Amino acid sequence: MSQTVSRSLSGLTLRDLEYILAVARTGHFGRAAEQCAVTQPALSEQIRKVETLLECVLFERGRHGARLTQRGTTLLPLMETIVRDARALMAQARSAEETLQGSLALGIIPTLAPYYMPTLLRQLRCHTPDIALRLTENRTADLARQLLDYELDLVVAALPASESGITTAPLFFEPFRALVPLTHPLAQKIHLTPADLESADLILLDQGNCLRDQTLSLCSITQPSRTPDDALIATSVEMLRYMVEAGEGVAVMPALAVEGLGQTGGFSKALSFTDPTLGRTIALWWRKTDPRCTLFENLADVIRTASPDYKQHP
């Protein structure tokens, strides 16, 4: 009996489980193969071997993709645990290192990346020359998931971190600015209050962006007054700025995104708020279980020294 179990275990690899998790995540063998950097026939064949080994069908194959069977749904959490534990084992084995080295996967939110990344990269290159950076830009919720799934080592995003299991180290406070067209009545003011921003005039980022939620919260708006058909939505901070420049409305912007606008723009104006505490705190995130916690804390200290220092810091 023990020999049978031994032979069975020898036929199951962590790579096989990663293939299965990729198909479960994407719902498609082709997309899963792309993510795993293998051909689709090779991935399909390996999953069939695992199904034979486990004596059950994991996926229902169809013309439009793949869906977990009932048995596959039951087994998936066990496979996820095995893969996560294996990755944790590899991370633990590297914990004896006294300095950060090797590959480091860093994620950053898109409302910050274009404006802060040059400064951050200079700091990382100067103080951690032995790391090979792999950069990812994504929305906060996706970055948190990737971090907890061991796909990322560090994340630079705004607080708070909604997911448990994440440690954060504040880097700097970034105030918000109100960007208004020069032809807008608000352009005559020196400072604004959130009450000055009417929902009917407000341009927002699309769903899933933390800046959208922060803007709605700042202006005490549950939902924009426009209907979905006539709502003004931007897909990026830069598109948000261009829409304001075109006179479409006003927008709440991170300070870094509008610094120097007076020199590069011409049709809009960035105004500060009377309350200097209106803004967001940018932080470095990592998993609480990561054995490199002390190294990450030291890295946060280094990054903090060269981060923006606004006088409006609360």
N, C-alpha and C positions, 0 to 999 in steps of 0.2 A: 504493500500500500504506500509506504513512504517513498519507494522508488518511483511509483507512478506520479505522486505529487511533485517529486524533484524534477522529473522529466517535464511535467507541465509548466512548472515555474521557469525552467530554463528557456521555454519557448515564448515567454512574455517579457518584453523589454519596456523601459520607461519611454522610449521613442514611440513604441506602439500606442501607449496611453496618450502621449501628446498628440498623435494623429487623431485618435478618437475624440479628444477634447476639442481639437480644432474643428472637426466636422460638426460636433454638437454646438459649438459656438457660432459657426457660420451658416449651418444648415445646408451646406453645399460641398461636395467632394472637390470640385475644381478650386473653389476659393480656399478651402482648407489646404490643398496641395500647394498653392501659391504661398500661403503663410508659412508652411513647413519647408519650403524650398525643395520640394520633390515633385516628381511627375504624378499626375492623377492616377494613372494605372498602377504605379508602385504603391501609392497610398491606399488605393482601393484593395489591392491584393493583400497588403499587410493587415488591413482591418478584417478582411475575410478570414485570414489565418487566425486572428485573435478570436473571431466569432466561433470558428471551428474548435479552437482550444477551450473556450468557455462553454461551448455547446449551447449557444443561444445567439439569436439575431439581435444586434444592437441598433441597427438603423433600418427604417423602412425607406427603400429607394424609390424615387419617383421621377417623372420627367422634369419637374421643377426644383428638385433638390432632395435633401435627405432629412428625415425626422426620426428622433429617438423612438424606439419601441417602448412599451411599458417596462420590459425587463432592462432595457438600456437606461431608462430614466432612473430605475432603482440602483443600478450599478455606478452611475456617473459620479455621485458624491464620493464613493470609495476611490475611484480613479483620481479625482481631483485632490483628495487627501494624500494619496501616494506620491503624486507629482510634486505637490507643494512641500511635502516632507523631504523629498529628495533634493529639491532646490534649497531648502533650509539647511540640509546637510552640507551641501557645497558651500553655502555662504558661511556656515559655522567653521568649516575647514580653513577658510581664508581669514578668520577673525584674529589670528595671531599676528597679522601684518600690522606694523606700527604706523604706516602711512597708506593713504589711498593710492592704489595702483591697479593696473589692468583696466578692463572695460567697466564703464560707469554709465548707466542709462539714466538720463535726466529728462524729465517732462516739465513743460511750462505752459501756462495758459496763453491763448492767442491775443488777449487784450493787453498783455504785458510783453510778450516775446520780442516784437520788432523794436521796442523802445529801450528795453533793459538788457537784452541779450548781449550786445557788444560790451557793455561794462562787465557783465557777469563772466563772459568768456575770457576777458583780459585777466580777471582775478583768478579764475580757475587755472589758466595757463601759467600764470606766475607762481602760484602757490601749490599746485598739484600737477607738476609737469609729467608725472609718470602715468597719468590716467588717459585712457582712450575714450573720449566722450561719444555717446550715441544719443542724439537729441530727438525729442518728440514734442510736437505741439498739439494740444488737445484741450477739450473742455474739462472743467474741474472734476465733474463726476466720473468721466472716463479716465482721467489721470489717477484719481483715487482708486478706481477698480484695478487699473494696471499696476499700481504700486502694491496693493494687497495681493495681487496675483503673481507677484515676483517678476513682472515684465519690466518694471522700472525700479531703480534704486533710490532716486530722489525726485522730488517735485517742487517747483517754485510756483506758488499759487496764493490767493488771498485767503485769509482766515474768515470763518472758522473751518476746520476740517470736519465735515459732517459724519464721516465714517469712523467707527471705533478702530483701535489698533494702529493709529497713526500718531506719531510724535511730531510736534512742530516747534520751530525756533523762529521768532519774528526777525525780519531783516530790516524793514523800514516801513514808515507810514507814507502812503500816497494820497494826498487830498484829491477830491473831485473838483472838476471845473464845469461850468455851464458854457457850452459852445452855442453861440447865437449868430444868425446872419446879421450883417451890418445894417440891413434895412429893417430889422425887427425892432419893435419898441423897447425891448429889454436891453438893446445895445447901448442905450443912453444911460444905463445905470452903471455904477462902479462895482457894487456887490449885489448878490442876489440871495434870496431865501428859497427854500424848497417850494414854498407857497407860490412863488412867482412862475413856476413851471406848470402850466396847465396841461392836463393829459391830452387834450385835443391837439396840442401843438408839439407833442413830445415824440421824437423818433427813438425807437428802441432797437436793440439787437434781437436776433431771432431766439426762439425758445432754446433753453439749455445753456445759454451764456450767463455766467454769474453776474456780469455787469448789468444785464437786463433786470435780474431780480433785485440787485442793489439799487438800481434807478427807481423801480417801482416802490421799493421800501422807503427810499429817501423821500419820494414825493407823496408817500401815503396813498398810493394808488393800488387797488387790488387788481384791476384790469384796465387797459387803455379804453378810452371812450369810443374810439373808432371801432367799426365792425371789422371782421376779418378781411372783407373785400377791399376796404379802403385804408386799412392800417398801414402805417409807414414802418417798414422793417428793414434793417440792414444786416448783412451777413458777416460784417467785420467792422472793427473800429475805424479803419480807413474809409470804408464805404459810408459809415456813419458821418464822418467828417465831410466827405464829398457831398452828401445829401444836405447837410447844413449849409455848406458853401453855395449850393444851388438854391437855397432859400426855401427848402421843403419844411423846415421846422427847427426846433432846438433839441439839444442832446446833452446828456450828462457824460463827461469824458474823464478818464484818468489823467492826472496832471502831466505825466510823462508823454502822453499822446499828443498834447497840445503845446508843449514847450517849444518856443521859437516860432509859433504860428504867425506872429506878427511879421516875421521876416519872410516866411514862405507862403503865407496865405494872402488874402486880400479881400475876401468876401465874407469873412466871419470874424468873431471876436470871442476870446475865452475870458470868462468872468469867474472870479472866486466867490465862494459863499461866505456870508457873514459869520457863520459858525465854522471855525477852522478844524473842528473835529470830524467834519463830514468827509469821509474818504474810506480807504480800505488799508488793512495791514497786510503786507506781503511777507510770506514766511517760507522757510525751507521745511519740507515734509519728508519723513521717512517712516518705515515700519518700526513699531515698538520692539519687535522681536529681532530686528537686524543687529547682529553682533558688532557692527561698526558704529554703533550709536555715538561713542565718544569721539570717533573721527569725524562724524557728521556734525557734532556740536562744535568742534574746533573749526570745521569748514565754515559753519554759519558765522562764527566770530570773525573769520577772515573776510567773508563776503560783506558782512555788516559794515566794516570799516570803509568800504568804497561805495556803499549804497547811497542813494539820494538822501539828503538831509533837509527836509522842508521846515521852515520856521513855524509852520502851522501845526507841527507835530503836537498831538494832544498830550 
